[in-house]
Amino acid sequence: MPWPRASIVEVKDANFLTVKCHIEQGAIYGHEYGDLMSQLDWYLTANLKARHLRLIVAVNDFRNLSEVASNSFITVSAVSKALSEIEGALGVKLFERTVNGLRPTAYGECVVRHARVLLSNLSRVAEEIKALQTGRAGKVNVGALPSLIPTIMPKALALLKKQSPHANVSIFEGPMTTLLQDLRRGELDLVVGRLPNQSVMVGLQDTVLMNSQVKLVTGPHHPLVGRKNLQWKDLEDFPWVLPPPGSLLREPIESTFARNGMSMPLNYIETLSAHLIRAYIQSEDAIALYTIDIQYPYAAVSPIHVLPLDPGFVRAPLGAAWRADKPLVPSATLMLRCLEEVSPLLMSTEVEHALADVNAEQR
């Protein structure tokens, strides 16, 4: 029976010492476990260089030695030799050949992940040294949800530049899952967005910038505006704007319908876009589930009316997150303070105004 392609086993040698063997394509390479770990520790602390890390990351990204060689301005044989030497020193196979090119092993994925963080940290060292030499506050990379790019971020950046004109800031937008991955890899210093469950935030620190309220809204001329003693059954005959299946608000609103004796609407559209929701309810007698937290920049063009019915659930707050194991650089700390300072000034007052209108209508 042939040996497995690649595996690690422990056996007893002639002196009954535990030996760790690397089995690959029928060949067994044995080392006393203590010696193997000593060799690995020595290589990682004394012999592993930044160029080795860059090579490993490049091989992972291109999955092709020829492309790695072309982009590194060296020969294919030099890339192959360097990779073999790294694998030999580590004592594990980092990549395996497939019909679609090179593919990282479990060891390779581990090394690539840490290599990215180390290279990112080295880059930050260079940036901070240059900042200290030139008197600048340093550079900070911030990830933000697309909905925050035209709202909270301009105010925070303006305040940052007022306090530290030479601070260098790069802004990246994307979904929260992607931004948090980039944060963990060390590519971002801060992420600003809707904070997920704590189970997703392991290894991260966060601070709440603004709490959110989920309300039922319509356009200002909807037939239900001004209705006294409004009940859930009064909503059944109108079209709806619902969150898509799989989104965080879909299951709660379905439960709310059932709890109040309503079936799911038959006439509806699905979207999470605040722009589309607000525009749609201006022209249609639709009811929408809408998150109210930060001021909407075009509220005067597409006003909303908040219905006096409580959906009965809350949405995750807006906040900022950073890595717990990596102290914030001075410019990132300043960016965080600016976000905390401007956030209370940007909270929407639409709910308060709507409640005042409802109270006036009920009198």
N, C-alpha and C positions, 0 to 999 in steps of 0.2 A: 504494500500500500504506500503510495507516494506521500511525502511530507506535505503539510499545508504550504501555500506559497510563501507566507510570511507570518511567523508567530514567535511568541516568547514563552519559553518553558523553564522551569526550575528542576534541576536534577541533583543527585548527590555524586560527588566525585569519589576517587579511591580513598580519600581521607575523610569521607563523610561531611565535607564542607558543601554548603549550598552553592550551586553554580547556576548562573543565569545564562541560558543559551539562546542565541538568535538563529532560528531555523528559516532558511530561505532557499527555495528550489532544491531541497535535498541536502544543502550544505549546512553544517552546524558550526556556529562560532561561539565558543564558550569563554566566559570570563568569570572569575570569582566576583560575586556581587559587589563586595566592598571595593575591589579594584576598579570595576566598571563605573561605579558612582564617583570614585575619586578622579578617574579620567574625565568623566563628563563635567564635574565641577571645575576641574582645572581648565578645560577647554572653554567653558562658558565665561569664566572669570578672567582668564589670562590670554586667550588666543582668539576668541571670536571677535571679529572686527565689523565695523559698520558696513564695509563693502560686502561682507558675507551676508548680512541682513538684507541689503539691497538686492543682492542676487537671488536670494530665496523668495523675496516678495515679487521680483520680476518674473521668475519662473512660474510662480503661482498665478500671476496676472496674465501672462502671455500663453502659458501652457505649451510653449514651443521653444526649443533651444535656439533655433535659427533666428526667431524674432527677438529673443533675449540678447543674442550676440549682436544683431543689427542695431538694436537700440542702446546697447552698452559699448558699441564700437570695439568689440573684441571678437575673436574667432569662436566658432561653435565648439571646437575642441577645447578651448580654454574654459568655456562655460561648463562643458561636461566634466572636465577635470576638476574644476573648482567645486562643483556640486558633489562629485564623488568624494572629494576630500572632506567636505563638511559632513556628509552622511557618515563617512568612516569615523570621523572624530566624535560625532554624536552617538554613534553605535546603532543608529536606526535609519530606516529607509524613509525619506521625506516625500518622494514622488514615485509613482509607478506609471509605466507606459501603457496607454490604451489606444484603440483605433482612432480616438478623437484627440490624441495628444497626451501630454502629461497630466496626471491627476494627483492631488495631494493625498497622502495617507492620513490616518488619524494623527500621527506624529507631525506630519507636515502642516496640517491645519493648526495644530498647537503652536508650532514654531512661527508660522506666518503671522498668527494673531499677535503674538508677543513682539515679533519683529516690527510690525507696523507701529505699535505703541512706542517702542524704543526709538525708532527713526523719527517719529513725530516729536518725541521729547527732545531729541538731539537738535531738531530743527528749531524748537522753541528756545533752547539754550542759545543758539546763534542769534535769534531774533532779540532776545532779552539783552544779550551783550551789546548788540548794535544799538538798542534803545538806550541803554545806560551810557554808551559812548557819545550819543548824539543828544542826550537830554530828553528823549521821547519817553512816553509812558509805557511803551511796548505795544504788542499786537494782541488782539483778542478775536477769536473765531466764534461767531454766534449763529446757531441754527434757530429758525423760527417757523411757525406755521404760516402758510400763505395768507390766512385771514388777519394775521398780526402785522404783516409787512406794511400795509397802508395806515395802520392805526397806532398801536403802541410803540412800534420800533422807531418811526421818525422823531417822535417826541423825546424818547430816551436817548437817541443818537445826538439830537440837537443839544440836550443837556450835557451829555458826555463831552462833546466838542467844546462847549462853553467852559467846562471845568478843566478840560485837558485837551487843548487844540491839537497836540501832536500825537494823541493816541490813535493807533491804527486799528480799524475795525473791518472785518470781513463778514458779510451777512449771507447765509445760505438758507434757502427755504425748502420745505419738503414735509411729508407726513411725519407724525411723531415717532412712529416705529423706526423709520429710516434715520431720523435725527438722533435718536437715542443710541442706535447702533454706531453711528459716527462718533458720538460722545464717548462711548465705551472704548472705541479704537484710538481715542486720543486726537481725532481730527477736529473736534470742536471743544471749546472751553465751556460754553454755556448753551443750553437749549431752552427756548421760551415757547410754551405751548400749553395744551390742556394736559394736566398731570394725570397719568394713568394710575391704576391700582398699585398699592405698595408692593405687591408681589412682583411687579415688573420693574420696580425701582431698587432692587437689591444692588448694593454697591454704589448707589447714587445718593446725593443729598438734594433736597429741594426746599423751596420756599413758595408760599402761596402769594400771588400778586393780586388776585381778584377772584372773589367767589361768583358763581354763576347761578342764574335762576332760569328754569324752564317754564315757559308760559304758552298758553293758547292765544294766538293773535289772529286778527283779521285786518283788512283795510279799513280806513276811517269811515267809509260809507256802507259798510256791510249791514244787512238787515238786522243782525243781532246787536248792533251798537245801540245802547240805551235800553235794551230789553230788561225789564224788572224781573227779579226772581228767576234768573236764568238757570236752567237745569241741563244736565248732560243729554237728556232725550231731545232737547231743542236743537242739538247739533247734528242729528242723524241725517237730515235731508240736504246737507250742504256738501260740496266737494272739499277735499282735504289735500294738504301737502304733508306727506309723511317721510320720516327718515327711512333710508333703504334697509332691506333685510340684512342682518349681520352688523349693522351699526349699533352703537351703544344705547341709543334711545328707542330702537324699534321694539324690543321685547317689553320695556316698561309701558309704552303707550298701548300696546296690544293688551297687556294686563289691566291697564286703566279702563279700556273699553269694556272688557269683560266684567270688571268689578262694578261698573256702572250700568250693566245690563244692555250694552251696545254691541252690535256685531261690527266686524271690520268694514270700513267704508268700501263701496264698490267704485265710486268715482274719486280717483285720487292720482296725484303724481308723486314721485319719490325723488328727493334731493336733500343735500345738506348745505347747499349754497345759500348763504344769507342774501346775496344779491338777487338770486332767482326767486327766493321765497318772498322777499319784500316787493319785488316787481310784479310777481304773479298775483298777489292778493290785492294789488291796486286795481286790476282790471277784472278779476273774478271774485265771486262771492265765496271764496274758499277760506277754510280755517287751517292754520298751520301750527305745528309745534316748533317753537322758536326759542333759542338760547339767548338770553339777555345778560350781557356782562359789560363788555367794552362799548363805548359810544360808536354808533354806526355813522360813518363819515357822510352818508347821503340821506340822513334821516328826514331832512326837509323835503326831499324829492319823493321819497317813498315812506310816508309815515305809517305807523301801525297803531292798532287799537288792541289793548290787552283785555281779553275776556275775564270776567271775575269768577273763573273756575280754576281750581288748583289741580294740575295733573297728578300731584302727589309724589313726585320724585325730583331729585336734584342731579345736576351734571357735574362732572369733575371740574375743579377750579382751574383758572389760568395760573401758571406759575413758571418758575425757572428751576432748572436742574443742572447739577454738575457732578463730577466724579468725587466720591468720598475719599479716595486714596491719593488724590492729586490736588494739592493746595492751589487755589486760584491765583493766577499772576495778578499783579497790581491793576493792570488795565481791565481784567475780567472782574475784579472786585469792584472797581469803579463803575463798570457797566451794570453790574447787579444793583448797586446803590441807586443808579439813575432809573432803572426799571422800577425799583420799589418806590421811588419818589414820584414818578409821573403816573403810575397806575391808579392811585386814588382819584387823580384829577380827570381820568378818562372813563370813569365808571358811568354807565348809561343811567339816565334819570327817567327813562321811558316808563318803567314799572311804577315809580312814585307818582308820576304825572297821571298815569292811567288809573291808579287807585284813587287819586283825588277826584278824577272825572267820574268814576263809578260812585263814589260817595255823594257827589253833587247830584248825580242822576237819581239816586235812591231817596233823596230828600223830598 
